[in-house]
Amino acid sequence: MLQIDGSFPVSLILTARALLAALFAISGIQKLCSLPRFNDILRAYEIIPPRLVKVSAVVIAAAEILVAVFLGVGFCVPLAAMLASVLLILFAAAMGINLIRGRHWLSCGCFGALGTRIHWSLVLRNVLMVGIATVPLFQSPRVVAGEPLRLDLSTLCAVVALLLFAGGTLVLNLSSLERANSVRGPN
């Protein structure tokens, strides 16, 4: 898969960038739009000191949007890819810590108020996403210089993948809601 110069094919790099840009844009915007709920989610994780929860929520959402913009326009792509990787690792670690604590009822906070309950498959998903986030680090100098995303097959593939991912998340959310309602019974 690697080319002679040690880089991935440009189409794979642009697909990874498009996928990550869309994912982080949606996630960051959702978190900003439901900031009070995201504050509650961060507070519930009991990892960040309570006095830093509000500022942390804004910083996380802003960092996600920054990653999306940088990957989308081709500005500081290696830095954006590293920041995306760090965020994904931190999210996986926070979920893992709380799963070990037995706190499986927490919302993942992945898309602000749209998140699902934490479980090990979400930790694994984030770890796999780190692999995707590192793809832009193995790019040729021409792409590092800042080739903006363009509407082509790689971008279309990333959008389709993101839609499949969003659909899967929606199904998980609906099934979690259905289970919660069946446990509670009719109102």
N, C-alpha and C positions, 0 to 999 in steps of 0.2 A: 504494500500500500504506500510506503514511503517512496518518494522519488529519489533520484540519484543525489540531489543536493540536500537530502535529509528532510525535505518538507512534504507535507500532505498535498494531494491534488487541490488546486484552487477551488474547484467546485465543492469539495468536502469542507474546506475551511469556511467558505462563504455560507454553506448550509448550516454548519455549527454556529457561526456568528448570527445568522438570521434566526435560528431556533432560540438561542440564548437571548438575543435582543428582544424578541417577542415575549418570551417567558418572563424575563425580568421587567419589561415594561408593564405587562399586565399585572404582575405581582406587586410592583412598586406603586402603581396607580391605585390598585385595589386597597393597599394598605393606607395610602394617604386619604382615600375617600372614606375609609372606615377607621380613622385613627383612634377614636375612643375604644372601639372594640379591639383593635390591635394592641393598644396599651394594656387592656385587660388580659389578653392572651400572653403578652410578655410578662406581666406581673405574675400570672398563674404558673409560669415555668419556674419561678423562684430561683433564677440564676443571676439575673441582673439586680443590683441593689434597688429597692423601691424608689429612692429619690432620683435614680437615673433612667427609670422606665420611659417616661415621656420623651426625653431627648433621644434615647436609644431608638425608640419607635420611628422618630422622624429621620434619624441618621440611617437606619436600615432601609427605609423606604426610599430615601434620597440616593443612597448608594446603589440600590437596585435600578433606579431610573437612570443614574449616571452610567452604569454598566450598559444598559440598553442603548442609550444614545451613543456612547463611544463605540460599541460594537456595530451599531447601525451605520454610523457615518465613517467608520474606519479611522477614528482618531485614537491614538494610544491603545491600539488593539491588545498588545501583550499585557499592558497594565490592567485593562478592563477584563481580560481573560483571567488574570491572577486574582483580581478582586472578586470576580464571579466564583472562582474556585474556593477562595477563603470564605465567602458568604455561605456557599453550599456545605462546606465542611463544618462551619459553626452551626448551621441549622441542623445538620445530621447529628452533631455532638449534643446539642441541646435536647433533641428528641430522644436520643439514646440514653442520656443521663436520666431523663424523666421516665422512660420506659423501665430502666433498671430500678428506679425508685417505686415502680408499680403504679405510676400515674398515667395510665393508658387512656383516660377519659379526656385529656387535654386536647384542645384544637391544635393542629399543626401550625396554623397561622400563615400557611403557604401563600394564600391569596387573600390576605386580610380576613374579613368575615366569612369568606367562601371556603376556608380551610376545612379539612376533615379531621377526625380524631387521629392522634399519633399511633403509629404501629411500625413494626420493623420493616415492612415493605417501603414505607416512606423514607426511612433511613437509607435503605439500599438504593432507592431511586435517587436520592441526593448524592450518594457516593458515585453512582453511575453517571450522573450529570457532571460531576467533577471531571470525569474522563472526557466528556464532550467539551467542557470548558477549557481543557488543556489543548485541544486540537489547534486553536489559533496560535498557540505558542510555537508550533512546528510549521510555520508558514515561510514562504520564500520572501526575500526582501521586498519584492514588488508589492506583495499584499500587505506586508508590515507597513509600508510607506503610507497606506491609507486608501485602499480601494473601497469606496462606499458600496453598500449592498445595492444590487440591481435586481429588477424583476426578471428573473430567468428561472431555469429549471431548479437550481439549487434553492432559491428563495421559495419557489412553489413547494418543493419537498419539505422544507422547514415549516411552512405554514400548514401543510397537511399533517405533518407530525405533531405540531402544536395543537391542531384541532382534535386529533385523535387523543392526545394527552388530556386536553380540556374535557373531551367527552368522557374519558375514563374517570377523571376526577369528579365530574358531575354524577356519573353512575354511582361512584363510591359515596358521595355526599347524599344522594337520594336513598341509597340502601341503608346508610347510617341513620338517616332521618326516619325511614320506615321502621327500622328496628327500635329506635327510641320511642316512636309513637306506639308500637305494639306492646312495649314494656309498660308504658304509661297507661295504655288503654284509651277508650274514647273519652272525650271531654264531657 
